[in-house]
């Protein structure tokens, strides 16, 4: 097996692993939580407004 011709997937995997070390995970977690809360509020508000219109 050629050690220099690894291909695209090993290169992408190495790039992703190196980037993961640079990401502040507390910011990612906060963003995910806020996205979930925003989605739930939007869904519930839509349901309430549909009931009011009927």
C-alpha positions in Angstrom: 0.0 0.0 0.0 1.3 3.4 -0.9 1.7 5.7 2.1 1.6 8.9 0.1 -1.4 8.2 -2.0 -4.0 8.1 0.9 -6.9 9.6 -1.0 -9.5 12.1 -0.3 -11.2 10.6 2.8 -8.1 10.4 5.0 -7.3 14.0 4.1 -10.8 15.1 5.0 -10.8 13.1 8.2 -7.5 14.6 9.3 -8.8 18.1 8.5 -12.0 17.6 10.4 -10.1 16.2 13.4 -7.7 19.2 13.4 -10.6 21.7 13.2 -12.5 20.0 16.0 -9.7 20.9 18.4 -10.1 24.5 17.5 -13.8 24.8 18.0 -15.0 26.2 21.4 -17.5 23.5 22.2 -19.4 25.5 24.8 -20.4 27.9 22.0 -21.6 25.0 19.8 -23.6 23.6 22.7 -25.2 27.0 23.4 -26.0 27.4 19.7 -27.7 24.0 19.6 -29.7 24.7 22.7 -30.9 28.1 21.4 -31.8 26.5 18.1 -33.9 23.8 19.8 -35.6 26.4 22.0 -36.3 28.7 19.0 -37.8 25.7 17.0 -40.1 24.7 19.9 -41.3 28.3 20.4 -42.0 28.7 16.7 -43.9 25.4 16.6 -46.0 26.1 19.7 -46.8 29.7 18.6 -47.9 28.3 15.2 -50.2 25.8 16.9 -51.7 28.4 19.2 -52.3 30.9 16.3 -54.0 28.1 14.3 -56.4 27.4 17.1 -57.2 31.0 17.6 -58.1 31.4 13.9 -60.6 28.6 14.0 
